[in-house]
Amino acid sequence: MPELIETIPIADVKIGMFIKLDLKWFEHSFPVNSFKITKQSELDQLRALKLQHIRYIPSKSDLTNNPPPLPGNVTPTVETNTAKVYDSLQEAKQARLEKIKQQQSEIARIEAKFVNAAHTVQNIKRMIFAKPQETLQEASKLVDGIAEIFQDEDFNLMYLIQQAGTKDELYFHSLNVSVLSMTLAHEMKCSPAQIKEVGMAGLFHDIGKFNVPDQILNKKEMLNRAEQNFVELHPQYGLDIGKKAGMSRITLDVILKHHEYIDGSGYPAHLRGDALLMPVRIVSVANAYDNLCNHVDVNQSLTPHEALSTMFVHRRKQFDMSILTTLVKMLGIYPPGTLVELSNGQVGLVVNVTIGEPMRPQVLIYDKDVHQDEAIIMDLSTESKEIFNANSMRPGSVRPEIITYLNFRKKINYYVDKKKINAPK
């Protein structure tokens, strides 16, 4: 049943009412058009808009804690100071426009860094056979650059990268696993040297797939036994390549064992527990997560929320629980790439999270009144907690025009960078 919406005079609006503004987003300073009034300053801003009437939804309203009326029907002071509040609104709107432009510019900058890094990975893997030493040096530079991001742990963000990826998917996967592994190592308080080692191992963990035919790697149907056997040889192929290139002992160990699980259900040797060192365990978790999110058949790819849930609920025996728990805490229940619904019914796409504090991400908001190129990015760390509904959404439940607007893709890529300390608040 549709929600009951009432129209009342602006003078009757109270704290606790869930209201709907019939205005364009740039005609007011609120982050969204539908929300619950939680404080007097929001009420003042509404009255300064000089509206005659306003719509509100009784079922979403909470008037139990509303302050008592002023004695003698005294009008709040805001109505005698409308000009001042109105000027403040204009300043707030301008600040929000500038913030959105900066957010969009920042996301574009990070996406460009990711693409450049992916191309570097592509060149590294193409040159590993011809110039192994120079290639390893180039890989080390790339990993060092990413590792530097974690030196300032109070200002790190993990971004969703909305690049389609086609023929470069193997390189994107390697970069994803490297970034996720380094972030996991950082969150587990590993040393800078250990973080870099894990990053290098993640970068080369699938190097053996160069010896597996593309028609097998790209096959969307279930592999037959012979094909599966071929795939399960790629760790050994990778070990042979890594030895010839002079890779480190830790990187070689990860290359050989990144598909092993602590319960013995992995391959190629069905190793268990203590036979798997920490770098192997970290890369194993990152690799499994990225494979679930980025299946060769995009129709079988899970959402980030589903991937975490699958690993934690159904596959937890395969992984080191301390690492898997760290991944969940790191990405939260709203990892970048998750479709979510705000408490006012608006749909958005999580575009980044603060590492270590993932419960209040930044969300790209669908609004049919806002051009796609100027879409609002709401920073939930600065908004009321009541505005966020803790429910992720399946892509199939979202209207096609919203999917298009949000540029949602089933291929999920991540990158990290430092949050700028002087970013707008």
Summary of the structure (lengths in Angstrom):
residues: 425
radius of gyration: 25.3
end to end distance: 38.9
largest distance: 88.4
contacts: 1323
relative contact order: 0.12
helix: 52%
strand: 14%
